């Protein structure tokens, strides 16, 4: 995730509903951000602020994994055990699907009342609103993002220096750098084939040959999507070639996103292409010099508003949930999020003083300013995330050729597109 990512960073649920949860004294909150990520730090501070402003009310935070919420949310939200507020993935296949199923609260009136619509705009707003078919970009507000995100190339400067590799500025230079690492017995790209990492490499390759109309056709159904077009074909063939060349390990099919990130943190992998959601954690945990750059030779990259605060239809304490969202949109929490390596939607620019954070936000603003955010590959249709995982695993092992891979994606995609 996510793309929208986000990774499976945390442990399983701490348990069921809290007795007394209906008495207005408990706010049940679910999210899946690591405690030392920018969002985790900011939201922990928001919890303290919320409890200070609501004497006698406690926040019961229940740790969840990204995959856990992705797979179980419809079932949980259809039961009597729904939380009051939860972080949920954005896009047609996730938040859009739940809104269409009537499992989420329409937040439109609250958005206007609190002025959140004044803080959320452009491509960040796109993922907040869904029409009656569950398609993002218009209609009622079913979620509120309080941060934004995008993908980038993280690289280990120490390993690059050790092997005499310069920071790439073109795709040719990136390819040459990976050849150098392979020649030295180092697998250059950290990969997680069991989750979102692998499919995001492939989608980025496609985006490097695509434009906005291609993205709109794929994500918003504004045109026909052909998985055997030049962009998708280039992506699948190049990805398969990169596996053959040793840029991506054939053994990475069972690797989770968390493990791919940890391999970078431990200095085992010189390169990881992933999202800004890792930035704060890398800032804290990396013991080596590191940097980032946008994917070379592409006007588009994966990115959007961050995951959404959603209020389940069956939430028992909705007013408390709205108050908590409002605190996360406050200048204090937004500024904290920005200085910890997140991309805030409503911070005071002068309050962001960390140099690395300034660079991160400046790169996002560059992307956003040129309409370069292209969302995520699993968003268009329900269940597509699992299809992308399983099919991309086959591409890694070589059990499926690029043409068959693209045909499988076409079949799953066409099956899920709304017939309107």
N, C-alpha and C positions, 0 to 999 in steps of 0.2 A: 502499500500500500502501500497502495497502497499499496499505496496505494499501494488512503488513500496510503497506505499505506502505513504504512505503519508496520511494525514487525511483531512477531509473537514474542513479546519481551517479558511477560510476567507469568506468574503461576496461576494455578486453577482457582476456582471460586472458593471463597471462605465459608460459604454455606447459604442457607435459605433465608427467608424473610425474617425480619426482626419483629418480635412481639411488641406491640405498641406503635408499630410503624404508621398506623392510621390516626394517631392522636396529635399529629402536627409537631411531634417532638423529635422526630428522626427523619433525616434526609438520606435515603439509600442511593448511593452513587456508584456507578460502574465506569471504569475506564481502563485502558490497557497500555498506558504510557509508563516507561521505566521511571523509577523515582528520581534518577539523576539526569533524566532528559529535561530539555527546556520546559516542555509542557508539564512533566511530572513535578518539577520544582515549583512552577508557577501555580499549578492547581493545588498543591499542598499548602501554599501560602493563602490561596483563596479559601481553602477549608478553614484555616485559622481565622481569617477575616469574617467569614460567614458565621462561625460560631460566636465570635465576639459581638457581631451585630444582632444575633438571635439568641439571647440568654436562655438557657434551658433546652436549646435544640442541639442535637448532636448529628454530625455527619457520619454515617456508617459507610465507609468506603470498602468496596469489595473488589479485590484484584481479579482481573480477568485477562486471558490471553486474546490476542487479535483473532486467531483462528477459532477460538472457543465462542466468542461473541458472533463471529461471522456465521458459524454453523448452527448455533442454538437460539439466536435472537428471535426468529419467528415463533418457535415453540414456547419460549419463556414469556414473550409478550402476549401470547394468546392464553396464558395461564394467570393465576392470581398472584404470581410471584414476581411480577414486573417491578424493576426499581423505579425510583422517582425521576432519575436523570441518568442518562448513559451516553457514552461516546460511541458513535456508530459510523461505519464507513459510508462515504458519500457516493452518489452515482445511481444510475437507473436500476442496476442489478441488486442494490442493497437498500439504501434509504428510500429510493423511488419505489421499490417493490413493497416495502413495509407500509409506505404511505398509501399505496394503492389498495393494500389489504385492510386498511383502516386500523392499523396497529400503532400509529403515531398521532400525537396531538397536533392539530393545526395551530401553529404559533404566530400566524399573521398579525393578529390583534396585539399580541405581546411585543412583537418586533416593532410595531409602530409606537406603542405606548412607551417602550424603553428607548426608542431611537436607535436600535441596532441596525436598522436599514441605512442609517446615515454613516455607519462605520464599516459596513460590508458592501463592496461594490465590484463591478467588473467580473472577471473570471472567478473571483472568490464567491460572488453572489450566485453565480450559475448553479452551483451545487447545493444551494440552500432551498431552492424552490422546485416544486414538482407539479406537473399537470395531472389530470385524471387518469392518464395512462401510466403514470409513474415516471415520466420522462423529465429530466432536469432542464432548468433554464427558464421556466415560466410557471405561473400558477401560485399555489399557496406555499407559505414558508413552513417546512416541516423540520428544519434544522438550522442551527446557528454555529458557524465556524468562528473561533476566536484566534485562529492563526492561519497562516498559509504555508505552502510547502512546494518544493520542486526537487528534481533529481540533479545530480552532479557527479563528476568523477572525483573520488577521494584517492589521494595517492600518498605513499610513504616516501617522503623526501630522502630519508636516510638510505632506504633500499635503492632508490633511483641513483643516488650519489655513489653508493657502493658498487653498483654495476655500470656506472658511467652513462646513465640514461638521462637525457634532458627532458624537461616538462614538454609534452607534446602540444602543438598548437593546431595541428591538422590531423585528420584521420590516418593519413599515411604515416605521420610521425608516431601516432599511437600504436599502429600496427608494427612499425619498426621497433618500438620500445618493447612490445610484447614478444617479438622475435628474439630480442636480446635476452630477456628473462628466461624464455624457454631454452635457449642455447646454454644457459647457466644452470639449468635444472630446476628453475623456479616457475611454478604455475602462476601467471600474472594476475588473473582475474578471480577474486573471491566470488563464489557462486552458491546459491541456495536453490537447488532444483525442486525441493519438496514444497517450496512456498513461492512468494512473489518475485524473488530476485531474478531468476532465469527469464521469466516472461517479460520482465521490464528491460533486460538487455535487448531482447529480440524486438520489442516494440520501439525502443529508441533507434535501432537500426532502420526500422521502417520509417520512423519519423524523419530521419535524415534525408529521405527521398520523397517526403510528402509535403503538403501545404495545408492551409486552414480548411479549404473545402473538403479535402480528404478526411480530416479529423471530424468535421461537422457531419459528413456522411456516415462515418463509423460510429461516432458517439451519440449523435442527435438525430440520426435517420434522415438527414437532409440530402438524400441521394443514395445511390446504390453502392454497397461495399462489395468489392471483388477481391477475395483473398489470393487470387492468382495475378493480381496487378503487379506493376513493376516494383512498388514499394514493399509489399508483403513478400514477394518472391525474393527480392534482394535480401530482406531480413532473414528469412528462413535459410536460404542458401549460405549466407555469410556466417550466421550463427553455427550451422552444421560444420562449416569449414573451420571456424575458430576452435571447435571441439577437436577436429582432426589434427589441427596444428598444435594443440596442447595449450591454447590460451585459457580454455575452460576444461576442468577436470571431468573425465567420464564418470568419476566416482562421486560427483556432486549431486546426483539425482536424489539422494536421500537426505541432503543437507538442508536444514532449516535456515530461515533468514537470520535468526539470532546467531547461529553458528558461523554464518558467513561474516557477519559483523565482528564477531569475536576473533575470527582468524585475521581480520585486519587489525584489530586492537592489539593482538599478540605479536604483530609484526611478521606474520607468516605469509600474508598476501600483499603484494605491493600496490594493487589497485582494487577498488570496490566502486562500482557504479550503483548508487542508491540515493535515498532521499535525505532531505534536510532534517528529518526526524532523528537521524543519527548524530547530528552535528554537536549538540550539547554533550552527549555521552562521550564522543571521541575527544572533545575538548578536555573532559575530565579524566578519561582513562588512558588515552594514548601516551606512551612513554617515549615517543620519538617525534621528530619534526615531520609535519604533514601539511598538505595543502589541498585545494580543490580547484577544479576548472570545469566550465560547461562543456558538454559533449562537443568535440570539435567538428566543424563542417555541417552543423545543423541549426536551422532557425527555430526548430521546435524541440521541446523536451517535455518529459512527464512532469505534471504539476497541476496545482489547483488550490482552492481553499483547503484548509486542513479538514480532518474528520469533524463530524458534527456533534454538537450537543443536541440530543433528541429527548423529548419527554414522551414516554409511552402513554398510549391512550388510557391504560389501566392504572397509571400512577396515582398513588394515594395523596401525595403532597405536592401538587403542581405549583402552587404559589411559592413554596420554598425552592422548587427547582428553578423557577423563573428568577428568583432572587440570586441564586448561585450563578446562573448564566451571566447575570448583570455584573456581578463582582468580577468574573473572569474577563469581562469587556472593559473594566475600569482601567484608567491610566496606570495606576499602581501595578496591577497584575500584568498588564500589557508591556509596560517598561521592563519588568522583571523577566518576562518571557523573552523579550528581545535581547537583553544582556546575557541571558543564559544560552543563547544560540538558537532561539526560535525565530520565527518570522511573524511578528505581531500584526494585527490588522488595524489597531487603533492606538499605537504608542505615540509618545511625543518624540520625534526624531532627535531632538537635542538631548534627550535622556538616555539614548543608546550610546554608551561611552566605550564599550569593549571593541577594540580594533577588528578582531575577527568577526564579531557580530555585525559590525558596520559593513564589512565586505559581503557577508552572506546576504544581508538585506539589500545592498546595492545591486548584487547580481540578480536577485529576485525582481527588483524594480526594473532592471534592464529587460529581463524576460517578459514581464508583465506589460511593459511599455510597448514592446514590439509584438504583442499578442502571441507570445511564444509558449503559453501553457497548453498542453495537449491532453490533459487528463490522464487516465490510466487504461491499460488494455482490457481489464476484466469488467469494466463498468457497463458496457452496452446492454447486456442481457443477463437475466438471472441464471445462476449456475455456471456462468462462463469462466469464472475464476478456476473452478475445479477442472474444467476441460483444458484450460491453458496449462495448468500444472501438469496434468497427466500426459498431454500431448507433447509438451516441451521436454518432459523427462524422456520420452521416446526418441526425440530428436538428439538428446544428449547421448543416449546409449547407442544410437545408430539403428535402432529397431524400426524406425520409420524414416522414410526419405522426405525431403522438404515438400515435394508435391503432394504426397499423401497427408502430411501434416497440415498443409494449407486447406486441403479438401475437408479434413476433419473439423477444422475451425469454421469453415464456411457452413457446413451442415449444422453445427451447434448454434452458430450465430443466426442463421436464417430461421431456425426453429423458434428462437426466442424473441425475434423482432416483432413488435406489436403489429397486428394485421389491421391497419386503419386506412 
